[in-house]
Amino acid sequence: MENATKLPNLPRLEWIQTIRDPIWGEIPITQVEKNIIQTHSFNRLRGIKQLSFAYMAFPGAVHSRFEHSLGVMHATDMLLKMVHSEDEEKAIEITQFHRQLLRLAALLHDIGHPPFSHVMENLFTYYPDILGNEPSELPSDFNSYLTEHGKKVSNIGKHEFFSEYIIRQHADIREVLKNWVEKTEKYPRIYIRHYVDTIDDVIAQLAIGESVHIDPDDLPDNLMPVIQLFKSIMSGDIDADKIDYLMRDNYYCGLPHRLDITSLRNHLLLRAGGLEIEPDAIGFVHSLILARYTLITQVHQEMWDVFTTAKVIELLHRLLLKEKNPAGLILDVFTKWDDSKLLGFLIESGDPVIKEVVTMQYPLKEIARLDNIETHPHIRECIQILSEPSYHSQIPELQKDLRALAGNDNLFVHVHNVKSPEFSMKLSNGGDLLRDHILRGISEESFNNLSIAIYGGQDIDFNLQTLKESLPDLLPCEDCAKRGECVENIAQESPKRLLAELAVRRYRKIAEDCGSATIIGADYLLLVLEKITFLCKKNNLDYPTRQSIYKIAQIIAKSLDRKIEIKGKINLKKKDITSTFDQEIRKYEQMGLIAYSREIKKLPSESGPSKNVFRFDRRFRLSDFGKKRLDKVRRLKGNVKEYTEYQKAWETVEQAIQEHELEIIPILSPAR
């Protein structure tokens, strides 16, 4: 039959036993998998909690990276069975060796996780310069590894970095993989060492989600197509890692969300551009994204988890600054320690509060929270920028300012933000997940979740006007804070008012750090939209779609190459509009800086290449708030020293936009 589907040919593996798992039931394992599981390197994961300090509020959340890794291996195998292609020629032949290799990569994907999971990684985003550029204290064998594989010390704070290191360097893991390769592939003995190293590299790079940078001629049995399939299964909108952690974390936290992975059977389609999902399975995606949103808002943002993580990060930073060999200690933490070892290290530090915190005896309270809905768009943008990983290093600085103003060293600041899910996967009928109304609604609700909060053991009392007079350098000038407009709805003596003004100060410092050679992604987007809005009014054109804005932003960015760096989440390197750029448009529309309009029109269907349908035609322009936002920074150029150099970057962008006006008009004209 011409349209018959072709399931991947998954050969049988030799199972030696099963492991009973509360999420998946029976998980069968092979001999090489059992050998990996029994290594010291892998067993360390038994002592590393999946959800860090969430167990303080959710007592059942004591599951570890160990069982999660088993679950991801099993979920990977299940997804492999569910993929099909439209015809036999497009089907990928998967050998027994391929299947086993992919299962091993999935099993080892988290082997480099440090104690309390992401706490150590957050330490590096908050304090990125903690090790300097090239610390000399690293062991010689580790330095050799960095040199041999072209790695940089700046990547040392990521668990993926250490997962790759352990797979390639730890003797117990290498010995298991070497024995498996020698028994599986009958290569001449003279080639076996090179072959083992190649397979180690493949597994290491697959495990951390990297593209495999190996000559295809060095790979056996047409492995490259299988590698590309595995990447789609392990790092996509619907991937094995995400499916297992959402099922497992919701289960152990007592949340009601369940995912039926069997509903994907025969609904994952393999095409040249990667995996696509058939419309019949969209309900699974809805469940997945809703489960993720609930987990973040109810568990990841829970007060005790947030506060304890912040306390531990600060204490670790303080202790590492005292260490004679901080780089060596960090290497041990990522590759040898578990939760109990790190907790013991912290308690032995002599900090009087840490014991009270981890036993929940500390009189913790949320002192203030400034929510997205009660903030002016300008303040909202400042908080949004602080929530992005690129600027997390500003949060400890804001915290330091707050403590100085409040006279209290036990205050912690946290920016609550739900990272909006990225929908890069396509529907098999030509549609786009980004167009789905339910997914769009969850995504927009994620933007609305933005807030900034103060946590501590006691309330704070202050006189804001007195602080402004006594410590003027710690607060923005009156005009920059826009007292009459930006904070008029927040009481003068409220800690919320203090948070709002300190957020503005942080934006100023970020602008100062950018100087004349870097521009914040949000500012770049607003400057481009300002010019587009002007040209549309001048030439009596309809406002543009997201796709048109993307094309114009891409043209300007290309002309700025090597002149200005655009820092942030604005991705302009793809041919077609990316899901991240689309989200940035919608995010700043939700914030009030971009205006959004829609009109029902007869347009091509968004769910497939079929006939025209009546759907909303969405158009965007710079809002009045956005215009005021740009004008305000321009006006303060001479009065606020932090903006002086940064304004030069703005002027460079504006000049580039002006120079490309003749290219911009034709892109806008079809929208007439």
C-alpha positions in Angstrom: 0.0 0.0 0.0 1.5 3.3 -1.1 0.9 5.3 2.2 1.8 2.4 4.5 4.0 3.3 7.5 7.3 1.6 8.3 8.2 1.0 12.0 11.8 1.1 12.9 13.4 -2.3 13.0 14.3 -2.8 16.7 16.2 -6.0 17.1 15.9 -8.0 20.3 18.4 -7.4 23.1 19.4 -10.1 25.5 17.7 -9.1 28.8 19.3 -10.6 31.9 16.9 -9.2 34.6 14.3 -6.5 35.2 14.1 -3.6 37.7 10.8 -2.7 39.2 10.0 1.0 38.9 7.0 2.8 40.3 6.7 4.9 37.1 7.4 2.4 34.3 6.8 -0.9 35.9 9.3 -3.5 34.7 12.4 -2.1 33.2 14.5 -4.8 31.5 18.3 -4.4 31.4 21.1 -6.0 29.5 24.4 -7.2 30.9 26.4 -4.1 29.8 23.7 -1.9 31.4 23.9 -3.9 34.6 27.7 -3.4 34.6 27.3 0.3 34.2 24.7 0.5 37.0 27.1 -1.4 39.3 30.0 1.1 38.8 31.0 3.5 41.6 30.6 6.4 39.3 26.9 5.5 38.5 26.0 4.5 42.0 26.9 8.0 43.2 23.6 9.1 41.6 21.7 7.1 44.3 22.7 9.9 46.8 21.7 12.9 44.6 18.1 14.0 44.9 16.3 14.7 41.7 14.5 17.8 43.1 17.2 19.3 45.3 15.5 20.7 48.5 11.9 20.2 47.3 11.6 17.4 49.9 11.4 20.0 52.7 7.9 20.9 51.5 7.1 17.7 49.6 8.4 14.8 51.8 7.9 12.3 49.1 10.3 14.1 46.8 13.4 12.1 47.8 13.8 10.2 44.5 17.3 10.4 43.0 19.1 10.9 39.7 19.7 7.1 39.8 16.2 6.0 39.1 15.6 8.9 36.7 18.5 7.8 34.6 17.0 4.3 34.4 13.7 5.8 33.5 15.2 7.9 30.7 16.9 4.8 29.2 13.5 3.0 29.2 11.6 6.0 27.8 14.2 6.3 25.0 13.6 2.7 24.0 9.8 3.2 24.1 10.0 6.3 21.9 12.3 4.5 19.4 9.5 1.9 19.0 6.9 4.6 18.3 8.7 6.4 15.5 7.6 5.6 12.0 8.3 6.9 8.5 6.1 7.4 5.5 7.8 4.9 3.2 10.3 2.1 3.4 13.1 4.2 1.8 13.0 6.7 4.6 13.0 4.2 7.4 16.2 3.9 9.5 17.6 0.4 10.0 18.5 0.1 13.7 20.9 -2.7 14.5 21.3 -4.4 17.9 24.5 -2.4 18.4 22.7 0.8 17.6 19.9 0.1 20.0 22.3 -0.8 22.8 24.4 2.3 22.2 21.5 4.6 22.4 20.2 3.0 25.6 23.7 3.5 27.1 23.8 7.2 26.1 20.4 7.7 27.7 21.5 5.8 30.9 24.6 8.0 31.3 23.0 11.4 30.4 23.0 12.7 34.0 26.1 10.9 35.4 27.9 14.3 35.9 25.2 15.8 38.1 26.5 17.5 41.3 24.9 17.1 44.7 21.4 18.6 45.1 21.1 18.5 41.3 21.1 22.1 39.9 22.3 23.9 43.1 26.0 23.9 42.0 25.0 25.0 38.5 23.1 27.9 39.9 26.2 28.8 41.9 28.1 29.4 38.6 25.3 31.5 37.0 25.1 33.7 40.1 28.9 33.9 40.5 30.4 33.3 37.0 33.8 34.5 37.8 34.3 32.3 40.8 37.2 30.4 39.3 38.7 33.1 37.1 39.6 32.3 33.4 42.3 29.6 33.7 42.6 28.3 37.3 46.0 26.7 37.8 44.9 24.5 40.7 43.1 21.9 38.4 44.7 18.4 38.5 47.2 17.8 35.6 45.1 14.9 34.2 42.0 17.2 34.1 44.0 20.0 32.4 45.2 17.4 29.8 41.6 16.4 29.2 40.6 20.1 28.7 43.4 20.6 26.2 42.8 17.3 24.3 39.1 17.9 23.8 39.2 21.7 23.3 37.2 22.4 26.4 37.1 25.7 28.3 37.1 26.3 32.0 34.1 28.7 31.5 32.0 25.5 30.9 32.9 23.9 34.1 29.7 24.8 35.9 27.4 22.6 33.8 26.6 19.0 34.6 26.8 18.1 30.9 30.5 19.1 31.0 31.2 16.6 33.8 28.9 13.9 32.3 31.1 14.0 29.2 34.3 14.0 31.4 33.2 11.0 33.5 32.2 8.9 30.4 35.5 9.6 28.7 37.9 9.6 31.7 36.6 7.5 34.6 38.2 4.1 34.6 35.2 2.1 35.7 32.9 3.5 33.0 35.6 3.2 30.3 36.3 -0.4 31.2 32.7 -1.5 30.9 32.3 0.3 27.5 35.6 -1.2 26.3 34.6 -4.7 27.2 31.2 -4.2 25.5 32.7 -2.9 22.3 35.3 -5.7 22.1 32.7 -8.4 22.5 30.2 -6.8 20.2 32.2 -5.6 17.2 34.7 -8.0 15.6 37.3 -5.4 14.6 41.0 -6.3 14.1 42.8 -5.9 17.4 45.1 -3.2 15.9 42.0 -0.9 15.4 40.1 -1.7 18.6 41.7 1.1 20.8 40.8 3.7 18.3 37.3 2.2 17.9 36.7 2.2 21.6 37.7 5.8 21.9 35.4 6.7 19.0 32.4 4.9 20.6 33.2 6.6 24.0 33.1 9.9 22.2 29.8 9.1 20.5 28.2 8.1 23.7 29.6 11.1 25.6 28.4 13.6 23.0 25.0 11.9 22.7 24.5 11.8 26.4 24.9 15.5 26.8 22.8 16.4 23.8 25.7 17.7 21.6 26.0 17.2 17.9 28.5 14.4 17.3 31.6 15.9 15.8 33.2 12.7 14.4 34.0 11.8 10.8 31.1 9.6 9.6 33.7 7.3 8.0 34.9 6.4 11.5 31.4 5.4 12.6 30.2 1.8 12.1 27.1 0.5 10.5 25.6 3.7 9.2 25.4 5.1 12.7 25.0 8.8 11.7 21.2 8.6 10.8 20.6 6.8 14.1 22.5 9.5 16.0 20.3 12.2 14.4 17.1 10.2 15.4 18.4 9.9 18.9 19.0 13.6 19.3 15.4 14.3 18.4 14.2 11.8 21.0 16.5 13.1 23.7 16.4 16.9 23.2 13.2 18.0 21.6 9.7 19.3 22.6 8.8 15.7 23.4 11.9 13.9 24.7 12.7 11.0 26.9 14.3 13.1 29.6 11.4 15.5 29.9 8.8 12.7 29.8 10.5 10.8 32.7 11.2 13.7 35.0 7.7 15.1 34.6 6.1 11.7 35.3 8.5 10.9 38.2 8.5 14.4 39.8 4.7 14.8 39.7 4.3 11.3 41.1 6.6 11.8 44.1 5.3 15.3 44.9 1.8 14.0 45.0 0.6 16.1 42.0 -2.2 14.7 39.9 -0.6 14.9 36.4 0.0 11.6 34.6 1.3 11.1 31.1 0.2 8.2 28.8 3.2 7.7 26.5 1.5 4.9 24.7 -0.8 7.6 23.1 2.2 8.5 20.9 2.3 5.1 19.3 2.6 5.5 15.5 2.2 9.2 15.9 5.8 10.3 15.8 6.8 10.7 12.1 10.5 10.7 11.0 11.2 13.2 8.2 14.3 14.9 6.8 14.0 17.8 9.2 13.6 15.7 12.3 10.7 14.2 14.2 7.2 15.5 13.6 4.1 14.7 15.6 0.7 13.8 14.1 -2.3 15.9 15.1 -4.0 12.9 16.8 -1.3 13.0 19.5 -1.6 16.7 20.3 -3.4 15.8 23.6 -0.2 14.3 24.9 1.7 17.5 24.2 -1.0 19.4 26.1 -0.7 17.1 29.1 3.1 17.3 29.0 3.3 21.1 29.0 0.6 21.5 31.7 2.4 19.0 33.9 5.6 21.0 33.4 3.9 24.3 34.3 2.3 22.9 37.4 5.6 21.4 38.6 7.5 24.7 38.2 4.9 26.9 39.9 4.0 24.5 42.7 7.3 22.8 43.4 10.3 24.6 41.9 9.0 28.0 43.2 8.0 26.7 46.7 9.4 29.0 49.4 11.6 26.5 51.4 13.1 25.1 48.2 13.9 28.6 46.9 15.3 30.0 50.1 17.4 26.9 51.0 18.9 26.8 47.5 19.8 30.5 47.8 21.3 30.0 51.2 23.4 27.1 50.1 24.6 28.9 47.0 25.7 31.9 49.1 27.4 29.7 51.7 29.2 27.7 49.0 30.4 30.9 47.4 31.8 32.1 50.7 33.5 28.9 51.4 35.0 28.5 48.0 36.5 32.0 48.3 38.4 30.8 51.3 39.6 27.5 49.7 43.2 27.2 48.6 42.2 25.0 45.7 38.6 25.9 44.8 38.8 24.4 41.3 40.0 21.1 42.7 37.1 21.1 45.2 34.6 21.8 42.5 35.9 18.9 40.5 35.5 16.6 43.4 31.9 17.9 44.1 30.8 17.2 40.6 32.4 13.8 40.2 32.7 12.3 43.7 30.3 13.9 46.2 26.7 13.2 46.9 24.1 15.2 48.9 25.2 13.9 52.3 28.8 14.8 51.6 28.0 18.3 50.5 25.5 18.9 53.4 28.1 17.7 55.9 30.7 20.1 54.4 28.2 23.0 54.7 27.3 22.2 58.3 31.0 21.9 59.3 31.5 25.4 58.0 30.2 26.8 61.2 27.4 28.9 59.7 24.9 29.2 62.5 21.8 29.3 60.3 22.3 26.4 57.9 21.3 23.7 60.5 18.1 25.6 61.3 17.3 25.9 57.6 17.8 22.3 56.6 15.7 21.1 59.6 13.0 23.8 58.9 13.5 25.4 62.3 14.3 28.7 60.7 11.5 31.2 61.1 11.2 31.6 57.3 8.6 34.0 55.7 8.0 35.7 52.4 8.5 39.3 53.3 7.4 40.8 50.0 6.5 39.8 46.5 6.2 42.2 43.5 4.0 40.4 41.0 4.0 41.0 37.3 0.4 42.2 37.3 1.1 45.1 39.7 4.3 46.4 38.0 4.6 49.1 35.4 5.9 47.8 32.0 9.3 49.5 32.6 9.8 47.9 36.0 8.4 44.6 34.5 11.1 44.7 31.8 13.9 45.2 34.3 12.7 42.2 36.3 12.3 40.1 33.2 15.9 40.9 32.2 17.1 39.8 35.6 15.3 36.5 35.2 17.3 35.5 32.2 20.4 33.3 32.9 22.7 35.8 31.1 22.0 38.3 33.9 21.6 36.1 36.9 24.9 37.4 38.3 23.0 40.7 39.0 20.7 39.0 41.5 23.4 38.7 44.3 24.2 42.4 43.6 20.6 43.4 44.0 20.5 41.3 47.2 23.6 43.1 48.5 22.0 46.5 47.9 18.8 45.4 49.6 20.7 44.2 52.7 22.7 47.4 52.9 19.5 49.5 52.7 17.5 47.4 55.1 20.4 46.7 57.5 19.7 43.0 57.4 22.2 40.4 56.1 19.7 37.5 56.2 17.5 38.7 53.3 17.4 36.7 50.1 16.0 37.8 46.7 14.6 35.4 44.1 13.1 36.1 40.7 10.3 33.7 40.0 10.0 33.0 36.3 8.5 30.1 34.3 10.6 29.5 31.2 8.1 29.3 28.4 8.2 26.0 26.6 9.8 26.0 23.1 7.7 24.5 20.3 10.1 23.8 17.5 8.5 20.5 16.6 6.2 20.6 13.6 2.9 18.8 13.0 3.0 16.2 10.3 0.3 18.0 8.3 2.4 21.1 8.0 1.1 22.9 11.0 3.0 24.4 13.9 2.7 23.5 17.6 3.2 27.2 18.3 -0.3 27.9 16.8 -2.1 25.6 19.1 -4.4 27.7 21.3 -4.0 25.5 24.4 -0.2 25.6 24.2 -0.2 29.3 23.4 -2.3 29.9 26.5 0.1 27.9 28.8 3.0 29.8 27.2 1.4 33.2 27.8 0.5 32.2 31.4 4.2 31.4 31.8 5.1 34.9 30.9 2.5 36.2 33.4 4.1 34.2 36.2 7.0 36.7 36.5 7.6 38.1 40.0 10.4 39.1 42.4 10.3 38.2 46.1 12.2 38.8 49.4 12.6 36.0 51.8 14.0 36.1 55.4 13.4 35.4 59.0 11.9 38.8 59.9 10.1 41.7 58.4 12.1 44.8 57.3 11.3 48.4 58.3 12.7 51.4 56.6 12.1 55.0 55.4 12.6 55.1 51.7 13.2 58.9 51.5 15.8 58.8 54.3 17.5 56.0 52.4 17.6 58.0 49.2 19.2 60.9 51.1 21.7 58.8 53.1 22.6 56.2 50.4 21.9 57.8 47.0 24.3 55.6 45.1 22.2 52.5 46.0 19.0 53.8 44.4 18.2 55.2 41.0 17.7 58.9 40.5 14.1 60.1 40.9 13.6 60.5 37.1 15.0 57.1 36.4 12.6 55.4 38.8 9.8 57.6 37.4 8.2 58.0 40.8 5.0 59.6 39.5 4.3 56.9 36.8 6.3 53.6 37.3 5.7 53.1 41.1 2.7 55.3 41.8 0.6 52.3 42.7 3.1 50.9 45.2 3.2 52.4 48.8 6.2 54.6 49.5 7.4 52.5 52.5 6.6 49.1 51.0 9.4 46.6 50.5 7.8 46.2 47.0 8.8 49.8 46.3 12.3 49.0 47.3 12.4 46.0 45.0 11.1 48.0 42.1 13.7 50.7 42.4 16.5 48.2 42.9 15.4 46.4 39.8 15.8 49.7 37.9 19.3 50.1 39.4 20.2 46.6 38.2 19.1 47.4 34.6 21.3 50.5 34.8 24.3 48.4 35.8 23.6 45.9 33.1 23.6 48.8 30.6 26.8 50.0 32.0 28.4 46.6 31.6 27.2 46.4 28.0 29.0 49.6 27.1 29.0 50.6 23.5 29.7 47.2 22.0 26.7 45.2 23.3 23.0 45.6 23.4 20.4 43.8 25.5 18.2 41.6 23.3 15.0 43.3 24.5 16.3 46.7 23.7 17.3 45.6 20.2 13.9 44.2 19.5 12.2 47.4 20.7 14.5 49.6 18.6 13.7 47.6 15.5 10.0 47.7 16.2 10.2 51.4 16.7 11.5 51.9 13.2 9.1 49.5 11.7 6.1 51.2 13.4 7.3 54.6 12.1 7.7 53.3 8.5 4.3 51.7 8.6 2.7 54.9 9.7 4.7 57.0 7.2 3.9 54.7 4.2 0.3 53.9 5.2 1.2 50.2 5.6 -0.4 47.5 7.8 1.7 46.6 10.8 3.9 43.5 10.2 3.5 39.9 11.2 6.1 38.1 13.4 7.7 36.6 10.3 8.3 40.0 8.8 9.7 41.4 12.0 12.1 38.4 12.2 13.3 39.0 8.6 14.0 42.7 9.3 15.7 42.0 12.7 17.8 39.4 10.9 18.9 41.9 8.2 19.9 44.5 10.8 21.7 41.9 13.0 23.7 40.7 10.0 24.9 44.2 9.2 25.9 44.7 12.9 28.1 41.6 12.9 31.4 42.3 14.7 30.2 45.8 15.6 27.5 45.1 18.2 26.8 41.9 20.1 23.1 41.2 20.8 23.0 39.6 24.3 20.0 37.6 25.3 17.6 35.1 23.9 17.1 36.7 20.5 18.1 34.0 18.0 18.4 35.4 14.5 20.7 32.8 12.8 18.0 30.5 11.3 16.5 31.0 7.9 12.9 31.0 9.2 11.5 32.5 12.3 12.5 30.5 15.4 10.2 29.6 18.3 12.5 31.6 20.7 12.1 34.8 18.6 8.3 34.2 18.5 8.3 33.9 22.2 10.2 37.1 22.7 7.6 38.9 20.6 4.8 37.5 22.6 6.6 38.0 25.9 7.1 41.7 25.4 3.5 42.0 24.1 2.4 40.5 27.4 4.6 43.0 29.2 2.9 45.9 27.5 5.9 47.1 25.5 4.6 45.7 22.2 1.0 46.3 21.0 -0.9 43.4 19.5 -3.9 43.4 17.2 -5.7 40.7 15.2 -8.3 40.7 12.5 -10.2 37.8 11.1 -9.2 37.3 7.4 -9.2 34.6 4.7 -5.6 33.3 5.0 -3.7 30.1 4.3 -4.4 27.4 6.9 -1.9 27.3 9.8 -2.6 23.6 10.3 -1.6 22.4 6.9 -1.0 23.2 3.2 -4.6 22.9 2.3 -7.1 25.5 1.2 -7.5 29.0 2.7 -9.4 29.4 5.9 -10.8 32.2 8.0 -8.3 32.8 10.8 -6.8 35.7 12.9 -4.2 37.8 11.1 -1.9 38.9 13.9 0.0 42.2 13.7 2.5 43.9 16.0 3.9 47.4 16.6 5.7 49.3 19.4 3.2 50.3 22.1 2.9 53.7 23.7 4.6 52.2 26.8 7.4 50.9 24.6 7.9 54.3 22.9 8.0 56.0 26.3 10.5 53.3 27.5 12.9 54.1 24.7 12.5 57.8 25.0 13.1 57.7 28.7 16.5 56.1 28.3 17.5 58.5 25.6 16.4 61.4 27.8 18.5 60.2 30.7 21.7 59.8 28.6 23.3 62.9 30.0 22.0 62.5 33.6 22.7 58.8 34.2 26.3 57.8 33.7 25.5 54.2 33.2 23.6 55.0 30.0 26.3 57.2 28.4 28.3 54.5 26.6 25.3 52.2 26.2 23.5 54.8 24.2 26.3 54.6 21.7 25.3 51.0 21.1 21.7 52.1 20.5 22.9 54.8 18.1 24.9 52.2 16.1 21.7 50.0 15.9 19.6 53.0 14.8 22.1 53.9 12.2 22.1 50.4 10.8 18.3 50.4 10.6 18.4 53.7 8.8 20.9 52.4 6.3 18.7 49.4 5.4 15.4 51.3 5.1 15.2 50.5 1.4 15.4 46.7 2.2 12.8 47.0 5.0 10.0 48.6 2.9 9.6 45.7 0.5 9.3 43.3 3.4 6.5 45.4 4.9 4.7 46.2 1.6 3.1 42.8 1.0 1.2 43.3 4.2 -0.6 46.2 2.6 
